[in-house]
Amino acid sequence: MKTLLGVDAGGSHTTAAVADAHGTVLVRAEGGPGAVRPRAATRAAKAIFEACRDALTKAEREVRGDVLVVGAAGVGREEERLALQAALEETGIAPRVVVTSDGAIALQSAFGDRPGIALMAGTGSVAWARLESGEMARVGGLGAVLGDQGSGYDLGRQGLRAAGLALEGRGPATRLTELLLHRLQLAALGDLVRWSTTATTPAVAALAPVVLDAAAAADAVAGGIADACADDLARHVRALADRFPRGAAVRVALGGSLLARSADYRKRVVARIVAEVMAAEIADAPVDAVLGAIQMARTA
């Protein structure tokens, strides 16, 4: 009885799925961050291994699968991809291990072998395209310092900044001040400053729902942040759409935890994509990248 393992390893969490030989998913499990940082492949492999082991246990399968396909953020450079693959092979979780980009499994899930653009927004943000030639292209995915516009981290950071400015009297009043202090269990600006100096990227990204909830409740400052971030995501798509034949329809699918969990933010992003790319055809279903990994495992 063949057991397939598919993994979507991101900056905040890892999703592992167990499927049978036909690609039918039996169970899923969540784990910690599985994105690869430079010279930190072993840490990512540990998170991926634990998520896979948890999924196998829930599926009442053997302690290892037959094929494992991992789509991971941070493996754009061959050095990181090979390091993660070697670290996973050492765990013995499967005799056949394939490591590819998170973009590859997202595109596989959304379009199979057809051309299209997959816009992904979670902790970070990136857009991947399969062009008419079959070539893959990417915009974004540059990390919290250089990029990640429109991501959970970007929303959280801008929300924190707006709250700080409001507390100092240098920015407009906003409900974000009260909501973020409450969420973080803090009392004043000094507490917020101390928290922010040691906050990790995932911790800041975890504040995105606070900003989006305030935006949906018509807070002007939060709404402005959400609109600006939606514009940034739409520009990811526009940059890739310009590489498609003029006049041809451009299929676009949206995925990632941020766009999957906030209907209001997804609507803002879709509206801006349609305005930026007249030929865009937006898929109704969100991208389920782990299914792309399972599909690739069937033929690996």
GIKABEL-V87095 format. One record per backbone hydrogen bond with DSSP energy under -0.5 kcal/mol. NH is the residue of the N-H (numbers start at 1). CO is the residue of the C=O. E is the energy in kcal/mol with one decimal. If there is no record, write none. Layout:
# GIKABEL-V87095
((NH/CO/E) (NH/CO/E))
This chain:
# GIKABEL-V87095
((4/2/-0.5) (4/19/-3.0) (5/67/-2.6) (6/17/-2.2) (7/69/-2.3) (8/15/-2.6) (9/7/-0.6) (9/71/-2.6) (10/8/-0.7) (10/13/-2.1) (14/31/-1.8) (15/8/-2.5) (16/14/-0.5) (16/29/-2.8) (17/6/-2.8) (18/27/-2.4) (19/4/-2.7) (20/24/-1.9) (23/20/-2.0) (25/23/-0.6) (26/18/-3.5) (27/18/-1.2) (29/16/-2.3) (31/14/-2.6) (34/10/-1.9) (35/10/-1.8) (36/73/-2.8) (37/35/-0.5) (40/37/-2.2) (44/40/-1.4) (45/41/-2.7) (46/42/-1.9) (47/43/-1.7) (48/44/-2.3) (49/45/-3.0) (50/46/-2.4) (51/47/-2.0) (52/48/-2.5) (53/49/-2.8) (54/50/-2.2) (55/51/-2.2) (56/52/-2.7) (57/53/-2.2) (58/54/-2.3) (59/55/-1.9) (60/57/-1.1) (61/56/-2.5) (65/93/-2.7) (66/3/-2.9) (67/3/-1.4) (68/96/-2.8) (69/5/-2.4) (70/98/-2.8) (71/7/-2.8) (72/70/-0.6) (72/100/-2.4) (73/9/-2.4) (75/72/-0.9) (80/77/-0.6) (81/77/-2.0) (82/78/-2.7) (83/79/-1.8) (84/80/-2.3) (85/81/-2.3) (86/82/-2.5) (87/83/-2.2) (88/84/-2.4) (89/85/-2.4) (90/86/-1.7) (91/87/-0.7) (91/88/-0.7) (92/88/-0.6) (92/89/-1.0) (93/88/-0.8) (95/65/-0.6) (96/66/-0.8) (97/95/-0.5) (98/68/-2.8) (100/70/-3.2) (102/72/-1.0) (105/101/-1.4) (106/102/-1.7) (107/103/-2.6) (108/104/-2.0) (109/105/-2.1) (110/106/-2.3) (111/107/-2.9) (112/107/-0.7) (112/108/-1.4) (114/111/-2.1) (116/130/-1.7) (117/251/-2.6) (118/128/-3.0) (119/117/-0.6) (119/253/-2.8) (120/118/-0.6) (120/126/-3.1) (121/255/-2.2) (122/124/-3.0) (126/120/-2.3) (127/139/-2.8) (128/118/-2.6) (129/137/-2.7) (130/116/-2.6) (131/129/-0.6) (131/135/-3.0) (134/131/-2.1) (137/129/-2.3) (139/127/-2.5) (141/125/-2.2) (146/142/-0.6) (147/143/-2.7) (151/148/-1.7) (152/122/-3.4) (153/123/-1.9) (154/148/-0.5) (155/151/-2.4) (156/152/-2.6) (157/153/-2.9) (158/154/-2.4) (159/155/-2.2) (160/156/-2.4) (161/157/-2.3) (162/158/-2.3) (163/159/-2.2) (164/160/-2.5) (165/161/-2.5) (166/162/-2.2) (167/163/-2.3) (168/164/-1.5) (169/165/-0.7) (169/166/-0.8) (170/165/-2.4) (171/165/-1.2) (177/174/-1.3) (178/174/-0.5) (179/175/-2.7) (180/176/-2.9) (181/177/-1.9) (182/178/-2.2) (183/179/-2.5) (184/180/-2.3) (185/181/-0.6) (185/182/-0.8) (186/181/-2.8) (192/188/-1.8) (193/189/-2.6) (194/190/-2.2) (195/191/-2.4) (196/192/-2.5) (197/193/-1.6) (198/194/-0.6) (198/195/-1.1) (199/195/-0.7) (204/200/-2.1) (205/201/-2.5) (206/202/-1.8) (207/204/-1.7) (208/205/-1.9) (210/207/-0.8) (211/207/-1.5) (212/208/-2.6) (213/209/-2.5) (214/210/-2.0) (215/211/-2.1) (216/212/-2.5) (217/213/-1.3) (218/215/-1.7) (219/214/-2.5) (220/218/-0.5) (223/219/-2.7) (224/220/-2.1) (225/221/-2.0) (226/222/-2.6) (227/223/-2.4) (228/224/-2.3) (229/225/-2.5) (230/226/-2.3) (231/227/-2.2) (232/228/-1.8) (233/229/-2.1) (234/230/-2.2) (235/231/-1.9) (236/232/-1.1) (237/233/-1.4) (238/234/-2.4) (239/235/-2.2) (240/236/-1.3) (241/237/-3.0) (242/238/-1.7) (243/240/-1.9) (244/241/-1.9) (248/245/-1.9) (250/279/-2.4) (251/249/-0.6) (252/281/-2.7) (253/117/-2.8) (255/119/-2.7) (256/287/-0.6) (258/121/-1.4) (259/121/-1.1) (260/256/-1.9) (261/257/-1.8) (262/258/-1.2) (263/261/-0.6) (266/262/-2.2) (267/263/-2.2) (268/264/-2.0) (269/265/-2.6) (270/266/-3.0) (271/267/-2.4) (272/268/-1.7) (273/269/-2.2) (274/270/-2.6) (275/271/-1.5) (276/272/-1.9) (277/273/-3.4) (278/276/-0.6) (280/277/-1.9) (281/250/-2.8) (282/280/-0.5) (283/252/-3.0) (287/254/-2.6) (289/287/-0.7) (291/288/-1.6) (292/288/-0.8) (292/289/-0.6) (293/289/-1.6) (294/290/-1.8) (295/291/-2.5) (296/292/-2.1) (297/293/-1.9) (298/294/-1.4) (299/295/-0.6) (299/296/-0.7) (300/296/-0.6) (300/297/-0.5))
